[in-house]
Amino acid sequence: MAEAVKEGFPGTNDIGKSVDELTTPAFVVDLPKVEKNCATMLETCKKFGVQLRAQTKTHKTIEGSILQTGGTRRSIVTSTLDEAELFAKNHFDDILYGFPLIPHHLPRVFQLTKTLETFHVMVDSDVAVDTLSANSPPEGKKWSVFLKIDCGNKRAGVWWENKDAERLAVRIHGTPNTIFKGIYAHCGNSYSEPVTNARNNSIDRMLAVSERIVSSGVPCPTVGIGSTPSCRQPCPEMEKLTELHPGNYVFLDVQQSTLGSCTYDDIACSVATRVIGHYPHRNQMLIDCGFLGLSKQGWGCMRTGYGVFRGHPNLKLCAMTQEIGFVEPLEGSLDFAQFPINSLLHILPWHSCATAAMYPYYHVVNQGKVTATWKTTRGW
Ligand SMILES: Cc1ncc(COP(=O)(O)O)c(C=O)c1O
């Protein structure tokens, strides 16, 4: 038995178990909810006549990306080369490595361009364009390039008003063996500004950049924005775009609920954890989920501390060490009888991408039973 556990696919032995039999902490994925979240996003894109280029960074699994693409395994964006390589090996195509290209990436980018029918890179600098122009793509292939635009997010990308946008587009277009695929903006400011402002501004600004690029003599076939808040609250103007590229919508999380993207009930993931001790003299109990089971994101964002205990709004996860969480009531005395030692609790994470990243595999549950384990990729 011990050998089987060692040799088997991680978590395989858990298939068929109920959640309360799992070793905790466990990252539990509610399959019907994930399926619904993925189908809803595909429907949104269909409604507005745009392509979904699903961002895979939240879950980093083959199974999740199959659901995101409606089974086509086409049109995804990854945040690491490692993800792109995993998907390339598993018959996905039309993959964008959605990260600013630097010369160090080139050998792996070359290999992916060679392997796939269509692999795209993203650039926002002359250094990146120099790298492509100084290196030939694999024989019979072209470099396919998205230009990253900053529409207010203030992370990567050429500032939308800056003439560098059209200048770089002209440079890319003029580089031998290179296709200018279009422009991409993340719309991550939808997390810090009113969602409708960030969304509407990003659409208007991207359309303005696209017009300037076309006026400079360069076709701009793809114009895309995307973040989960903007795409879960879509608007008719999205019809003017060609692509959306959200990612977090697969799982959603407490943060998304505060932004109007979902309710707690839509959140498709949780961390199962057990009570490990009662400390009435300090009105606290401990659980077996520390920061390696949840991540430390969310502090200061929630009245309930680092997470939200499903069904127990009076509980606060007030501190965490590596493997232990400290739980107190928000008000009054903790009812220890309600939370016996060994009993199970479920934490909805503030940021599901960060929490999922703590686990080498997820327990996928349907009607209370584990039906599958999804192995994730964790490299860079
Ligand atoms: C470049 C890029 N594109 C798309 C996304 C997807 O956004 P969201 O996680 O809000 O769905 C992200 C998320 O961080 C991103 O970094």
The ligand as a Tripos MOL2 file, in Angstrom:
@<TRIPOS>MOLECULE
LIG
   16    16     1     0     0
SMALL
NO_CHARGES

@<TRIPOS>ATOM
      1 C1         -1.0260   39.3580  -18.6890 C.3       1 LIG1
      2 C2         -2.2880   38.8850  -18.0620 C.ar      1 LIG1
      3 N1         -3.3420   38.6240  -18.8470 N.ar      1 LIG1
      4 C3         -4.5230   38.1840  -18.3280 C.ar      1 LIG1
      5 C4         -4.6760   37.9970  -16.9700 C.ar      1 LIG1
      6 C5         -5.9900   37.5110  -16.4450 C.3       1 LIG1
      7 O1         -6.5720   38.4070  -15.5470 O.3       1 LIG1
      8 P1         -7.5150   37.8650  -14.3620 P.3       1 LIG1
      9 O2         -6.6530   37.1010  -13.4460 O.co2     1 LIG1
     10 O3         -8.0980   39.0940  -13.7560 O.co2     1 LIG1
     11 O4         -8.5580   37.0310  -14.9880 O.co2     1 LIG1
     12 C6         -3.5870   38.2550  -16.1140 C.ar      1 LIG1
     13 C7         -3.6990   38.0760  -14.6650 C.2       1 LIG1
     14 O5         -2.8760   38.4340  -13.8830 O.2       1 LIG1
     15 C8         -2.3640   38.7030  -16.6790 C.ar      1 LIG1
     16 O6         -1.2950   38.9540  -15.9180 O.3       1 LIG1
@<TRIPOS>BOND
     1     1     2 1
     2     2     3 ar
     3     2    15 ar
     4     3     4 ar
     5     4     5 ar
     6     5     6 1
     7     5    12 ar
     8     6     7 1
     9     7     8 1
    10     8     9 2
    11     8    10 1
    12     8    11 1
    13    12    13 1
    14    12    15 ar
    15    13    14 2
    16    15    16 1
@<TRIPOS>SUBSTRUCTURE
     1 LIG1         1 GROUP 0 **** ****
